Amino acid sequence: MVGVDQAGLAELLVRVLGNLPQTQRQKVLSNILLVGGGSLLSGLDTRLFREVRSLIRDNESISISVARDPIFGAWKGMKLLWQSQRDLVRQGAITRKDYEEYGPSVFKTHVFSNPKF
């Protein structure tokens, strides 16, 4: 937002990438997929590429693309994950019972949470 001092999407992405081991960092940088309604903003992928490129090392490669179906892309990806890795998905599920018992703090100790944030 104009006039608000806060990090933009590129800065947040690079901050998260900074917490990853180098091998994972490069894999993520090479496979950034934009999904959701915001990814339909004209030129978002190009702008994000340019901004992230200016914030990372020269020897790191980057690839940013928009999902073929940005609106339902995340849902379809999760569906594929469920079909191929049900045990992994079950391990990562937070049930309503868990949330009612532990409240929002359940996300802090969750197997897929990021303890650095």
N, C-alpha and C positions, 0 to 999 in steps of 0.2 A: 504494500500500500504506500502511496505517496505520502511522505512526511512521517512515516513510522520507521523507527530505527530497529530493524529486525532482519535476520538472515533471509535470503531468498532461496528458491528451490535449489539452485546450483550450489550455494554455500552449504545448505543442509545435506545435500547428497555427498559432497566432498567431506564434510564432517563425519558422516556415518562411514564412508569408505575409509577414513583415517583410522577407524577402530578395527579394521579387518586385517588379517595377515596378508602380506603382499600377494601371495598366490590367489587368494580369494578376491582381493581388491581388483586385480586385473581381470578376473573372470566376470565380476559384476560390471566393471567399466565397459567390457566388450559386449555386454548383453543387456543394456538398459531398454526396457520395454515400457512405453507409456500407455496406460489404460485409464478408463474413466472418462467422464464428460469433459474434464479439463484438457485432456489430451487432444480434443477436437479443436482447440484454439489454433487458429491459423498461424503457422510458423513457430509453434512452441518447441517442436523437436529441434529445429535449426537454431533457435535462440539458446536453448538449454545446452546443445552441443557446443556452441561458441563460448558460453559462459563457463561450462565445466572445463573445456579445453584450456582456458586461460588460468584455471586454478590447479591443474594437475601437472605432473612432471612431463617434460618433453618426450621421454622414452615410453610413456604409457599411451596405449591406443584406447580409443573410445568409439562405441557404436550406440546410437540412440535411434529407436524406431517406434512407430505408433502401431499398436495392435490392429490386426485386420478388422476386428470388431471391438472397438474401444469401450463401448458401453457394457458389453457382457464378457469382455476378455478375461477379467479377473475371475469371474464366476466359472467360465469354461476351463480356465487353468486349474482351478481348485477341483473341478469335476474330474479332470484328467488325473490329478494327483490322487484323489480319492480312489479312482478306479485302479491305479497302479501301485499305490502305497498306503493301503488302508491302515495298517498298523502304525505307520508314522503319523497319519492324520489323527488317529485315535489317541496317540500319545500326546499330541499337541492340542487336543480339544479341552476346552474349559466348559464344564457343565453348568447349568443353572444352579444346581446344588452347590458346586464349588464357589460360584460367585456369591450366592446368598450366605454361605458360611464365612468366606474370607473377604468379601467386598472387593473393591478395586485393587487392593494389594495382591490379589491372586495373580495379577499380570506381572508383578515384580519378580516372583519366584517361578514363573512359568518356564517350562523347558525351552520354549522358543523365544523367551524374552531377551532383551539386551540389558544386562546388568549395568552397563556403563551409562545408561540414561535413566 
